[in-house]
Amino acid sequence: MSEWNFFSNHAHVLFMLSINEHITVRELSLEVGITERFAHKIISELSEGGYISIKKDGRQNHYKVNSKKKLRHPIESHINIGKLISLISNQK
């Protein structure tokens, strides 16, 4: 049986940034199970897409998730990021 997940690495990164806005890329990559380079790429794509904003404070970045942004795929485009994060975080 092949191994797969319901959520993409982009979703996992977004979930982690919503939990900890001060997380480092190294910590993020370890939590998600991806390389630091790929984590940087995903952060850039999420930022370019308007899903997160990044504020630099010295050498540390602070991430803010745009909870009002809608999901991209037409099937789930009626749902915003905040609702998805709320659903996932309530299951813990």
N, CA, C and O atoms as a printed pandas DataFrame, in Angstrom:
     atom_number atom_name residue_name chain_id  residue_number  x_coord  y_coord  z_coord
0              1         N          MET        A               1    0.844   -1.183    0.000
1              2        CA          MET        A               1    0.000    0.000    0.000
2              3         C          MET        A               1    0.889    1.246    0.000
3              4         O          MET        A               1    1.836    1.339    0.781
4              5         N          SER        A               2    0.583    2.190   -0.869
5              6        CA          SER        A               2    1.379    3.411   -0.934
6              7         C          SER        A               2    1.037    4.344    0.223
7              8         O          SER        A               2   -0.060    4.306    0.780
8              9         N          GLU        A               3    2.002    5.173    0.561
9             10        CA          GLU        A               3    1.808    6.121    1.659
10            11         C          GLU        A               3    1.469    7.490    1.089
11            12         O          GLU        A               3    2.186    8.000    0.228
12            13         N          TRP        A               4    0.390    8.083    1.561
13            14        CA          TRP        A               4   -0.016    9.404    1.087
14            15         C          TRP        A               4   -0.757   10.127    2.194
15            16         O          TRP        A               4   -1.155    9.520    3.188
16            17         N          ASN        A               5   -0.941   11.442    2.015
17            18        CA          ASN        A               5   -1.613   12.288    2.999
18            19         C          ASN        A               5   -2.759   13.039    2.339
19            20         O          ASN        A               5   -2.748   13.259    1.128
20            21         N          PHE        A               6   -3.727   13.425    3.119
21            22        CA          PHE        A               6   -4.828   14.228    2.597
22            23         C          PHE        A               6   -4.395   15.668    2.331
23            24         O          PHE        A               6   -4.909   16.310    1.415
24            25         N          PHE        A               7   -3.467   16.173    3.114
25            26        CA          PHE        A               7   -3.028   17.559    2.961
26            27         C          PHE        A               7   -1.639   17.614    2.348
27            28         O          PHE        A               7   -0.808   16.735    2.574
28            29         N          SER        A               8   -1.402   18.656    1.571
29            30        CA          SER        A               8   -0.113   18.863    0.919
30            31         C          SER        A               8    0.900   19.438    1.906
31            32         O          SER        A               8    0.551   19.824    3.022
32            33         N          ASN        A               9    2.143   19.488    1.481
33            34        CA          ASN        A               9    3.179   20.127    2.295
34            35         C          ASN        A               9    2.871   21.608    2.489
35            36         O          ASN        A               9    3.183   22.173    3.537
36            37         N          HIS        A              10    2.262   22.240    1.489
37            38        CA          HIS        A              10    1.876   23.648    1.621
38            39         C          HIS        A              10    0.883   23.811    2.778
39            40         O          HIS        A              10    1.000   24.743    3.574
40            41         N          ALA        A              11   -0.081   22.912    2.865
41            42        CA          ALA        A              11   -1.060   22.967    3.953
42            43         C          ALA        A              11   -0.383   22.723    5.293
43            44         O          ALA        A              11   -0.676   23.408    6.273
44            45         N          HIS        A              12    0.521   21.752    5.339
45            46        CA          HIS        A              12    1.220   21.467    6.592
46            47         C          HIS        A              12    2.035   22.662    7.059
47            48         O          HIS        A              12    2.048   22.977    8.249
48            49         N          VAL        A              13    2.719   23.335    6.127
49            50        CA          VAL        A              13    3.484   24.532    6.477
50            51         C          VAL        A              13    2.543   25.604    6.997
51            52         O          VAL        A              13    2.829   26.242    8.010
52            53         N          LEU        A              14    1.429   25.807    6.318
53            54        CA          LEU        A              14    0.452   26.810    6.747
54            55         C          LEU        A              14   -0.089   26.492    8.140
55            56         O          LEU        A              14   -0.229   27.393    8.967
56            57         N          PHE        A              15   -0.392   25.234    8.408
57            58        CA          PHE        A              15   -0.866   24.841    9.742
58            59         C          PHE        A              15    0.179   25.164   10.799
59            60         O          PHE        A              15   -0.147   25.715   11.851
60            61         N          MET        A              16    1.428   24.825   10.522
61            62        CA          MET        A              16    2.494   25.067   11.490
62            63         C          MET        A              16    2.712   26.565   11.727
63            64         O          MET        A              16    2.943   26.984   12.861
64            65         N          LEU        A              17    2.639   27.375   10.661
65            66        CA          LEU        A              17    2.807   28.818   10.825
66            67         C          LEU        A              17    1.645   29.416   11.612
67            68         O          LEU        A              17    1.816   30.414   12.312
68            69         N          SER        A              18    0.472   28.815   11.498
69            70        CA          SER        A              18   -0.669   29.319   12.268
70            71         C          SER        A              18   -0.536   28.981   13.748
71            72         O          SER        A              18   -1.048   29.706   14.600
72            73         N          ILE        A              19    0.144   27.893   14.054
73            74        CA          ILE        A              19    0.359   27.469   15.435
74            75         C          ILE        A              19    1.475   28.277   16.091
75            76         O          ILE        A              19    1.377   28.655   17.258
76            77         N          ASN        A              20    2.546   28.540   15.319
77            78        CA          ASN        A              20    3.722   29.207   15.872
78            79         C          ASN        A              20    4.266   30.208   14.863
79            80         O          ASN        A              20    4.991   29.825   13.945
80            81         N          GLU        A              21    3.930   31.470   15.018
81            82        CA          GLU        A              21    4.369   32.494   14.063
82            83         C          GLU        A              21    5.852   32.819   14.175
83            84         O          GLU        A              21    6.393   33.530   13.328
84            85         N          HIS        A              22    6.511   32.312   15.202
85            86        CA          HIS        A              22    7.943   32.571   15.419
86            87         C          HIS        A              22    8.811   31.368   15.066
87            88         O          HIS        A              22   10.017   31.391   15.312
88            89         N          ILE        A              23    8.229   30.330   14.502
89            90        CA          ILE        A              23    8.972   29.110   14.191
90            91         C          ILE        A              23   10.081   29.403   13.188
91            92         O          ILE        A              23    9.908   30.214   12.278
92            93         N          THR        A              24   11.214   28.741   13.360
93            94        CA          THR        A              24   12.309   28.905   12.405
94            95         C          THR        A              24   12.082   27.949   11.233
95            96         O          THR        A              24   11.332   26.978   11.343
96            97         N          VAL        A              25   12.732   28.236   10.128
97            98        CA          VAL        A              25   12.606   27.369    8.956
98            99         C          VAL        A              25   13.129   25.975    9.268
99           100         O          VAL        A              25   12.578   24.979    8.800
100          101         N          ARG        A              26   14.183   25.908   10.052
101          102        CA          ARG        A              26   14.719   24.591   10.444
102          103         C          ARG        A              26   13.679   23.796   11.243
103          104         O          ARG        A              26   13.429   22.626   10.954
104          105         N          GLU        A              27   13.079   24.436   12.244
105          106        CA          GLU        A              27   12.046   23.768   13.046
106          107         C          GLU        A              27   10.863   23.370   12.177
107          108         O          GLU        A              27   10.325   22.271   12.308
108          109         N          LEU        A              28   10.467   24.264   11.298
109          110        CA          LEU        A              28    9.342   24.013   10.403
110          111         C          LEU        A              28    9.618   22.808    9.511
111          112         O          LEU        A              28    8.767   21.932    9.356
112          113         N          SER        A              29   10.800   22.772    8.933
113          114        CA          SER        A              29   11.134   21.664    8.035
114          115         C          SER        A              29   11.148   20.330    8.782
115          116         O          SER        A              29   10.717   19.310    8.242
116          117         N          LEU        A              30   11.635   20.335   10.006
117          118        CA          LEU        A              30   11.639   19.106   10.803
118          119         C          LEU        A              30   10.223   18.651   11.144
119          120         O          LEU        A              30    9.922   17.459   11.078
120          121         N          GLU        A              31    9.357   19.586   11.505
121          122        CA          GLU        A              31    7.964   19.250   11.845
122          123         C          GLU        A              31    7.207   18.687   10.648
123          124         O          GLU        A              31    6.469   17.710   10.775
124          125         N          VAL        A              32    7.392   19.307    9.489
125          126        CA          VAL        A              32    6.653   18.907    8.290
126          127         C          VAL        A              32    7.291   17.687    7.621
127          128         O          VAL        A              32    6.610   16.912    6.951
128          129         N          GLY        A              33    8.607   17.524    7.810
129          130        CA          GLY        A              33    9.295   16.394    7.199
130          131         C          GLY        A              33    9.789   16.702    5.797
131          132         O          GLY        A              33    9.778   15.837    4.921
132          133         N          ILE        A              34   10.223   17.945    5.589
133          134        CA          ILE        A              34   10.746   18.385    4.303
134          135         C          ILE        A              34   12.096   19.058    4.525
135          136         O          ILE        A              34   12.482   19.327    5.663
136          137         N          THR        A              35   12.808   19.326    3.444
137          138        CA          THR        A              35   14.092   20.006    3.574
138          139         C          THR        A              35   13.876   21.489    3.877
139          140         O          THR        A              35   12.809   22.043    3.614
140          141         N          GLU        A              36   14.902   22.111    4.430
141          142        CA          GLU        A              36   14.832   23.556    4.691
142          143         C          GLU        A              36   14.647   24.328    3.389
143          144         O          GLU        A              36   13.907   25.310    3.338
144          145         N          ARG        A              37   15.312   23.882    2.357
145          146        CA          ARG        A              37   15.197   24.541    1.055
146          147         C          ARG        A              37   13.759   24.507    0.542
147          148         O          ARG        A              37   13.246   25.507    0.041
148          149         N          PHE        A              38   13.111   23.345    0.673
149          150        CA          PHE        A              38   11.727   23.220    0.232
150          151         C          PHE        A              38   10.801   24.047    1.130
151          152         O          PHE        A              38    9.823   24.618    0.649
152          153         N          ALA        A              39   11.101   24.113    2.420
153          154        CA          ALA        A              39   10.304   24.942    3.335
154          155         C          ALA        A              39   10.389   26.409    2.924
155          156         O          ALA        A              39    9.378   27.112    2.928
156          157         N          HIS        A              40   11.587   26.876    2.570
157          158        CA          HIS        A              40   11.760   28.255    2.086
158          159         C          HIS        A              40   10.913   28.495    0.836
159          160         O          HIS        A              40   10.261   29.531    0.702
160          161         N          LYS        A              41   10.932   27.532   -0.066
161          162        CA          LYS        A              41   10.172   27.648   -1.325
162          163         C          LYS        A              41    8.675   27.761   -1.031
163          164         O          LYS        A              41    7.988   28.608   -1.603
164          165         N          ILE        A              42    8.182   26.918   -0.153
165          166        CA          ILE        A              42    6.756   26.941    0.192
166          167         C          ILE        A              42    6.397   28.258    0.866
167          168         O          ILE        A              42    5.366   28.850    0.548
168          169         N          ILE        A              43    7.230   28.727    1.793
169          170        CA          ILE        A              43    6.976   30.007    2.454
170          171         C          ILE        A              43    6.906   31.126    1.424
171          172         O          ILE        A              43    6.029   31.985    1.502
172          173         N          SER        A              44    7.818   31.123    0.466
173          174        CA          SER        A              44    7.812   32.140   -0.592
174          175         C          SER        A              44    6.520   32.077   -1.404
175          176         O          SER        A              44    5.911   33.107   -1.692
176          177         N          GLU        A              45    6.110   30.875   -1.768
177          178        CA          GLU        A              45    4.883   30.709   -2.556
178          179         C          GLU        A              45    3.647   31.137   -1.770
179          180         O          GLU        A              45    2.748   31.773   -2.319
180          181         N          LEU        A              46    3.603   30.787   -0.483
181          182        CA          LEU        A              46    2.465   31.203    0.341
182          183         C          LEU        A              46    2.431   32.718    0.497
183          184         O          LEU        A              46    1.358   33.322    0.507
184          185         N          SER        A              47    3.600   33.327    0.618
185          186        CA          SER        A              47    3.688   34.779    0.732
186          187         C          SER        A              47    3.264   35.452   -0.575
187          188         O          SER        A              47    2.473   36.396   -0.560
188          189         N          GLU        A              48    3.783   34.973   -1.690
189          190        CA          GLU        A              48    3.431   35.526   -3.001
190          191         C          GLU        A              48    1.943   35.380   -3.283
191          192         O          GLU        A              48    1.346   36.239   -3.931
192          193         N          GLY        A              49    1.342   34.299   -2.803
193          194        CA          GLY        A              49   -0.080   34.056   -3.005
194          195         C          GLY        A              49   -0.980   34.823   -2.047
195          196         O          GLY        A              49   -2.203   34.778   -2.177
196          197         N          GLY        A              50   -0.390   35.525   -1.090
197          198        CA          GLY        A              50   -1.168   36.296   -0.139
198          199         C          GLY        A              50   -1.717   35.487    1.028
199          200         O          GLY        A              50   -2.582   35.964    1.762
200          201         N          TYR        A              51   -1.218   34.260    1.203
201          202        CA          TYR        A              51   -1.701   33.405    2.290
202          203         C          TYR        A              51   -1.006   33.697    3.615
203          204         O          TYR        A              51   -1.550   33.414    4.682
204          205         N          ILE        A              52    0.193   34.263    3.546
205          206        CA          ILE        A              52    0.915   34.666    4.755
206          207         C          ILE        A              52    1.617   35.990    4.486
207          208         O          ILE        A              52    1.887   36.354    3.341
208          209         N          SER        A              53    1.903   36.696    5.569
209          210        CA          SER        A              53    2.785   37.857    5.475
210          211         C          SER        A              53    3.974   37.577    6.384
211          212         O          SER        A              53    3.870   36.856    7.376
212          213         N          ILE        A              54    5.102   38.167    6.017
213          214        CA          ILE        A              54    6.340   37.936    6.750
214          215         C          ILE        A              54    6.865   39.274    7.238
215          216         O          ILE        A              54    7.027   40.218    6.466
216          217         N          LYS        A              55    7.124   39.335    8.532
217          218        CA          LYS        A              55    7.704   40.542    9.122
218          219         C          LYS        A              55    9.069   40.170    9.677
219          220         O          LYS        A              55    9.190   39.245   10.481
220          221         N          LYS        A              56   10.070   40.876    9.255
221          222        CA          LYS        A              56   11.437   40.633    9.702
222          223         C          LYS        A              56   11.688   41.421   10.987
223          224         O          LYS        A              56   11.414   42.620   11.046
224          225         N          ASP        A              57   12.205   40.755   12.004
225          226        CA          ASP        A              57   12.558   41.393   13.270
226          227         C          ASP        A              57   13.983   40.974   13.597
227          228         O          ASP        A              57   14.209   39.936   14.220
228          229         N          GLY        A              58   14.943   41.792   13.171
229          230        CA          GLY        A              58   16.346   41.421   13.324
230          231         C          GLY        A              58   16.656   40.254   12.409
231          232         O          GLY        A              58   16.489   40.348   11.193
232          233         N          ARG        A              59   17.105   39.162   12.987
233          234        CA          ARG        A              59   17.415   37.967   12.198
234          235         C          ARG        A              59   16.259   36.982   12.168
235          236         O          ARG        A              59   16.343   35.953   11.499
236          237         N          GLN        A              60   15.185   37.281   12.881
237          238        CA          GLN        A              60   14.070   36.354   12.978
238          239         C          GLN        A              60   12.879   36.843   12.154
239          240         O          GLN        A              60   12.611   38.042   12.083
240          241         N          ASN        A              61   12.179   35.911   11.542
241          242        CA          ASN        A              61   10.953   36.223   10.819
242          243         C          ASN        A              61    9.745   35.893   11.678
243          244         O          ASN        A              61    9.761   34.941   12.458
244          245         N          HIS        A              62    8.702   36.691   11.522
245          246        CA          HIS        A              62    7.415   36.439   12.160
246          247         C          HIS        A              62    6.391   36.283   11.040
247          248         O          HIS        A              62    6.311   37.115   10.136
248          249         N          TYR        A              63    5.623   35.226   11.111
249          250        CA          TYR        A              63    4.684   34.902   10.054
250          251         C          TYR        A              63    3.258   35.132   10.538
251          252         O          TYR        A              63    2.908   34.789   11.667
252          253         N          LYS        A              64    2.443   35.717    9.671
253          254        CA          LYS        A              64    1.031   35.918    9.988
254          255         C          LYS        A              64    0.217   35.305    8.863
255          256         O          LYS        A              64    0.394   35.645    7.693
256          257         N          VAL        A              65   -0.671   34.406    9.227
257          258        CA          VAL        A              65   -1.528   33.741    8.258
258          259         C          VAL        A              65   -2.717   34.635    7.950
259          260         O          VAL        A              65   -3.339   35.188    8.857
260          261         N          ASN        A              66   -3.031   34.774    6.671
261          262        CA          ASN        A              66   -4.196   35.539    6.226
262          263         C          ASN        A              66   -5.404   34.613    6.289
263          264         O          ASN        A              66   -5.687   33.891    5.333
264          265         N          SER        A              67   -6.106   34.633    7.401
265          266        CA          SER        A              67   -7.203   33.690    7.632
266          267         C          SER        A              67   -8.414   33.933    6.730
267          268         O          SER        A              67   -9.280   33.065    6.619
268          269         N          LYS        A              68   -8.488   35.089    6.091
269          270        CA          LYS        A              68   -9.627   35.396    5.211
270          271         C          LYS        A              68   -9.424   34.918    3.782
271          272         O          LYS        A              68  -10.369   34.898    2.994
272          273         N          LYS        A              69   -8.205   34.537    3.445
273          274        CA          LYS        A              69   -7.888   34.088    2.090
274          275         C          LYS        A              69   -8.591   32.758    1.799
275          276         O          LYS        A              69   -8.583   31.852    2.632
276          277         N          LYS        A              70   -9.185   32.648    0.641
277          278        CA          LYS        A              70   -9.908   31.427    0.248
278          279         C          LYS        A              70   -8.933   30.366   -0.267
279          280         O          LYS        A              70   -7.847   30.680   -0.754
280          281         N          LEU        A              71   -9.346   29.114   -0.148
281          282        CA          LEU        A              71   -8.567   28.021   -0.712
282          283         C          LEU        A              71   -8.578   28.126   -2.237
283          284         O          LEU        A              71   -9.503   28.700   -2.811
284          285         N          ARG        A              72   -7.572   27.583   -2.885
285          286        CA          ARG        A              72   -7.353   27.815   -4.311
286          287         C          ARG        A              72   -8.180   26.933   -5.237
287          288         O          ARG        A              72   -8.649   27.418   -6.267
288          289         N          HIS        A              73   -8.375   25.679   -4.918
289          290        CA          HIS        A              73   -9.043   24.756   -5.835
290          291         C          HIS        A              73  -10.542   25.063   -5.903
291          292         O          HIS        A              73  -11.154   25.351   -4.874
292          293         N          PRO        A              74  -11.139   25.006   -7.087
293          294        CA          PRO        A              74  -12.571   25.328   -7.226
294          295         C          PRO        A              74  -13.493   24.503   -6.318
295          296         O          PRO        A              74  -14.536   24.999   -5.892
296          297         N          ILE        A              75  -13.128   23.274   -6.024
297          298        CA          ILE        A              75  -13.980   22.427   -5.181
298          299         C          ILE        A              75  -14.097   22.986   -3.768
299          300         O          ILE        A              75  -15.161   22.901   -3.154
300          301         N          GLU        A              76  -13.010   23.558   -3.244
301          302        CA          GLU        A              76  -13.041   24.081   -1.875
302          303         C          GLU        A              76  -12.868   25.591   -1.795
303          304         O          GLU        A              76  -12.565   26.121   -0.725
304          305         N          SER        A              77  -13.053   26.286   -2.901
305          306        CA          SER        A              77  -12.812   27.737   -2.924
306          307         C          SER        A              77  -13.813   28.543   -2.096
307          308         O          SER        A              77  -13.625   29.744   -1.902
308          309         N          HIS        A              78  -14.865   27.902   -1.609
309          310        CA          HIS        A              78  -15.831   28.585   -0.744
310          311         C          HIS        A              78  -15.373   28.627    0.718
311          312         O          HIS        A              78  -16.015   29.263    1.554
312          313         N          ILE        A              79  -14.263   27.948    1.022
313          314        CA          ILE        A              79  -13.751   27.864    2.395
314          315         C          ILE        A              79  -12.528   28.762    2.538
315          316         O          ILE        A              79  -11.652   28.771    1.674
316          317         N          ASN        A              80  -12.472   29.522    3.640
317          318        CA          ASN        A              80  -11.287   30.339    3.864
318          319         C          ASN        A              80  -10.299   29.604    4.774
319          320         O          ASN        A              80  -10.651   28.641    5.456
320          321         N          ILE        A              81   -9.078   30.075    4.766
321          322        CA          ILE        A              81   -7.994   29.454    5.527
322          323         C          ILE        A              81   -8.324   29.379    7.014
323          324         O          ILE        A              81   -8.026   28.380    7.668
324          325         N          GLY        A              82   -8.933   30.422    7.543
325          326        CA          GLY        A              82   -9.277   30.446    8.963
326          327         C          GLY        A              82  -10.186   29.304    9.359
327          328         O          GLY        A              82   -9.995   28.698   10.414
328          329         N          LYS        A              83  -11.183   28.996    8.524
329          330        CA          LYS        A              83  -12.098   27.885    8.828
330          331         C          LYS        A              83  -11.367   26.547    8.793
331          332         O          LYS        A              83  -11.602   25.680    9.635
332          333         N          LEU        A              84  -10.483   26.389    7.819
333          334        CA          LEU        A              84   -9.722   25.144    7.725
334          335         C          LEU        A              84   -8.818   24.966    8.941
335          336         O          LEU        A              84   -8.776   23.890    9.538
336          337         N          ILE        A              85   -8.108   26.007    9.298
337          338        CA          ILE        A              85   -7.212   25.939   10.458
338          339         C          ILE        A              85   -8.011   25.672   11.733
339          340         O          ILE        A              85   -7.582   24.899   12.590
340          341         N          SER        A              86   -9.160   26.306   11.853
341          342        CA          SER        A              86  -10.014   26.087   13.013
342          343         C          SER        A              86  -10.464   24.629   13.099
343          344         O          SER        A              86  -10.477   24.041   14.180
344          345         N          LEU        A              87  -10.823   24.065   11.984
345          346        CA          LEU        A              87  -11.253   22.669   11.949
346          347         C          LEU        A              87  -10.126   21.741   12.380
347          348         O          LEU        A              87  -10.335   20.829   13.180
348          349         N          ILE        A              88   -8.947   21.974   11.854
349          350        CA          ILE        A              88   -7.801   21.120   12.164
350          351         C          ILE        A              88   -7.360   21.305   13.611
351          352         O          ILE        A              88   -7.090   20.322   14.301
352          353         N          SER        A              89   -7.282   22.540   14.080
353          354        CA          SER        A              89   -6.799   22.790   15.437
354          355         C          SER        A              89   -7.786   22.321   16.497
355          356         O          SER        A              89   -7.372   22.024   17.617
356          357         N          ASN        A              90   -9.059   22.245   16.189
357          358        CA          ASN        A              90  -10.052   21.769   17.158
358          359         C          ASN        A              90   -9.965   20.276   17.390
359          360         O          ASN        A              90  -10.527   19.767   18.359
360          361         N          GLN        A              91   -9.273   19.567   16.519
361          362        CA          GLN        A              91   -9.170   18.118   16.634
362          363         C          GLN        A              91   -8.067   17.689   17.585
363          364         O          GLN        A              91   -7.959   16.503   17.895
364          365         N          LYS        A              92   -7.248   18.615   18.056
365          366        CA          LYS        A              92   -6.120   18.260   18.933
366          367         C          LYS        A              92   -6.570   18.009   20.336
367          368         O          LYS        A              92   -5.751   17.700   21.201
